[in-house]
Structure formats: C-alpha cells, structure tokens
Amino acid sequence: MTLSILEKISLQPYNSLALPAEAEYFCAVNNGADLLTTLEFASARNIAVTPLGGGSNIVLAGNIAGLVLLVDLKGVSHRLVKDTVEVTFAAGENWHKQVQHCLQQGWYGLENLSLIPGNMGAAAIQNIGAYGVELADLFVSLTAIDKLSGEQVVFDKAACEFGYRDSLFKNAGRDRYIITDICLSLSLEPQLNIQYPALQVAFDHHLASGGSITPELVSAMVCQIRSEKLPDPSVIPNAGSFFKNPIIAQTQAAELSLQHPQMPCYQQANGECKVPAGWLIEQCGFKGAVRGPVGVHKRQALVLVNFGAGSGAQLLALAEEVRAAVLERFSIELEIEPRVYG
Ligand SMILES: Cc1cc2nc3c(=O)[nH]c(=O)nc-3n(C[C@H](O)[C@H](O)[C@H](O)COP(=O)(O)OP(=O)(O)OC[C@H]3O[C@@H](n4cnc5c(N)ncnc54)[C@H](O)[C@@H]3O)c2cc1C
C-alpha cells in the first residue's frame, strides 16, 4: 500500500486529554522503509518530525508544525538468556497489552506496570514507573533512528541515562531520535515485588486469610487500584499525573515537616526527599477544582482533566495556578510531567 502523508489532521483523537489541535502533516508508519520515506519527506521540506505513540503523555497547547509521525510499528520477539528471557517489542505495541502477553507466556517482571496507557516506544522516553517498579529495572536496550543522519542507533541502559521519569531522550537526545523497538529482560520465575505501600495494604488481608500471591494476582491488584484511583481517559480525558513528584533537599524537607507534620516524605538513596505532588496540590485546596471546561480530578489531585471542550491554553492556565499556589505555600516548584507542544 502506498504511504499517505496527510495535511491538516485533527490530533484530538490522538491525545488522551482530547485537546483540539492540528498537525500540519500527519502520517502513520508501520514499517521501517516507510519511516525512512517520511523522514526524507520532512528533510526535503526542512520541517520538524514529532513522533507520536498513544498520546497519553502530551499536552497540545496549539497546532503542531511539521510532520506528526504516528509510530505504528508492530511485532514482538524473544530469546532465552540463561534463566531470563529478553523480549524485544516494536515501538507501536500497546504497553498494557504486552504486559498481559508476557504474563501469559510466563515472563515476569512487568506486573506492577500494568494498565499504564501508551506504547512501548514512549515508555523509554520518561522511564515509566508505578508501584515500586520502573522501566529501567528491566531495561536492556533500545533501537532508534537518528533523525539527523537517518542511521539506526542502539542504546544500552547506561546510554539512556534513566532517572525518575527522565532519560537522555528528554535531555541531550530530546527530539533527535525515533525509537523503533525496546528490549526488556524478564524473569522465567515469578519475582514478586509488593513492597509498595498500597500493594502491601491490599495484600495484607489476602495473606492473613491464607491466600497466596502470584504475578497474575499482582497485575490484577494493580489494575484494580489504578481503576479506583485514576480516571479512565476514555471517560474523562486526562494525561495521568500532571506534575512530577518533587524531590527536595533534606534540609528543606526537615523545615517543611516542622510546619506541616502530616507531609508525606520519602527519603531517596542520596538523602533527598520525594514529596507527593498530589498531597501538595490537595493542601492548596485544588482537589475537585473546576475552571470552566477543565479541572483537577475530584479523587486524585495530581490529575488535571478536560471535561470535554477544554483547550490546551485553559489546561495550562490551571496548571500555572496550581504551580503558583504550591510554590507560595511550600516553596516547592512543581514540574509538568507530560510534554507540552504548540
Ligand atoms: C490515566 C493515565 C495514567 C498514567 N499512569 C502512568 C504511570 O503510572 N506511570 C508513568 O510513568 N506514566 C503514566 N502515564 C503517562 C503515560 O502513560 C506514559 O508516559 C506513556 O509511556 C506514554 O506513552 P504514549 O505512547 O502515550 O506516549 P505519547 O504521549 O504518544 O508521547 C510521549 C512523548 O514521547 C515521544 N514519543 C512517543 N513515541 C516515540 C517514539 N517511538 N520515539 C521517540 N519519541 C517518542 C513523543 O514525541 C512525546 O514527546 C499515565 C497516563 C495516563 C493517561
């Protein structure tokens, strides 16, 4: 089939916040040759190329100039390496579908990351994490196309410079690469990780009544907790956590704890403290706040929502109101987690 590069395409169906915006050019690619053709198209016109996955971690504040490239590459392969399995997922595979696929195969390690929206490629952009596990824990390597040279490049874990919701691809490598696949190392034996407080609480009762815990049960429990806690973007458009949990110096944490003894604070390996952004926002009175067509979710203060007809500008104005209030009250600067475009 011939490759079609479309003009002036609405991106509203392609972002989980359902924000209205247009792509100057838009193309979905499902193979490497088409990917290179689209890069040549963009290069000949000297326009930017913006890769897109599931659209669950972007805020569209306006139209996107240049070419929006929906990375729809599919396929999964694996090889056994001693007592582990290395699984390579094409970038366009859906994350949660693959978590379930791996569980069915008896490949373990992804359970805690169940139900995170989006695709495999973007998972590496922000080193997705949840319930005590992050992508970096399982990561082997990824393959990407360098937009500058058109060459294929392989990045091992060290080269990706993963951090908390962070990687090379948000910093020095920002906007330079199109990830085509990622490779993860999974275990052939169940490796349960239920240290995360919400999981511990959830399983306490189960264990006390003599139940046993399996990876499938961990996945099901994570899905249940997430469904209770987070709004489904197909019902109330959102991008999950709108702000990163700030990490502050130990001295500031100690001072704040004196003024706010209830403030949750999680000490990091380097002595710094991670404070839940949702708690800070809630303390500033924003939980359930409504600003016209946008608002802060009523059960989860970290999630900003679009009730249906909101714009990126309205959402960002609310985010700014929240950021300023938290800064004023706690002297903590919140950082927006999704990538803002337009
Ligand atoms: C309800 C909800 C819950 C969420 N929960 C979590 C959570 O628990 N933990 C967590 O970490 N995140 C969470 N997120 C955020 C989001 O799901 C993840 O960041 C996910 O990895 C984004 O994937 P995506 O395919 O939708 O990326 P997109 O939104 O399509 O893209 C995100 C960024 O990655 C770039 N990108 C996408 N694909 C590629 C590619 N192939 N090559 C190069 N760049 C690319 C885009 O240009 C963009 O800058 C949540 C989001 C929602 C809506």
The ligand as a Gaussian input file, in Angstrom:
#p B3LYP/6-31G(d) Opt

LIG

0 1
 C       -4.517000       7.578000      33.085000
 C       -3.017000       7.655000      32.901000
 C       -2.192000       7.032000      33.814000
 C       -0.793000       7.085000      33.665000
 N       -0.025000       6.438000      34.585000
 C        1.324000       6.477000      34.463000
 C        2.148000       5.804000      35.421000
 O        1.670000       5.151000      36.339000
 N        3.496000       5.901000      35.268000
 C        4.062000       6.587000      34.240000
 O        5.289000       6.623000      34.172000
 N        3.313000       7.221000      33.315000
 C        1.964000       7.182000      33.397000
 N        1.179000       7.835000      32.479000
 C        1.815000       8.579000      31.371000
 C        1.913000       7.787000      30.043000
 O        1.034000       6.735000      30.028000
 C        3.329000       7.278000      29.797000
 O        4.261000       8.321000      29.810000
 C        3.439000       6.532000      28.451000
 O        4.703000       5.935000      28.343000
 C        3.238000       7.474000      27.259000
 O        3.161000       6.659000      26.113000
 P        2.494000       7.167000      24.785000
 O        2.736000       6.131000      23.751000
 O        1.084000       7.543000      25.021000
 O        3.386000       8.474000      24.504000
 P        2.963000       9.804000      23.746000
 O        2.078000      10.611000      24.640000
 O        2.453000       9.494000      22.398000
 O        4.362000      10.524000      23.629000
 C        5.039000      10.988000      24.763000
 C        6.386000      11.578000      24.316000
 O        7.183000      10.529000      23.772000
 C        7.531000      10.842000      22.410000
 N        7.461000       9.581000      21.665000
 C        6.409000       8.759000      21.534000
 N        6.741000       7.680000      20.808000
 C        8.028000       7.838000      20.462000
 C        8.953000       7.064000      19.689000
 N        8.615000       5.889000      19.140000
 N       10.210000       7.556000      19.526000
 C       10.592000       8.743000      20.069000
 N        9.761000       9.504000      20.810000
 C        8.505000       9.057000      21.005000
 C        6.516000      11.850000      21.929000
 O        7.077000      12.651000      20.890000
 C        6.240000      12.618000      23.216000
 O        7.240000      13.600000      23.414000
 C       -0.220000       7.789000      32.583000
 C       -1.065000       8.422000      31.643000
 C       -2.452000       8.352000      31.806000
 C       -3.346000       8.998000      30.780000

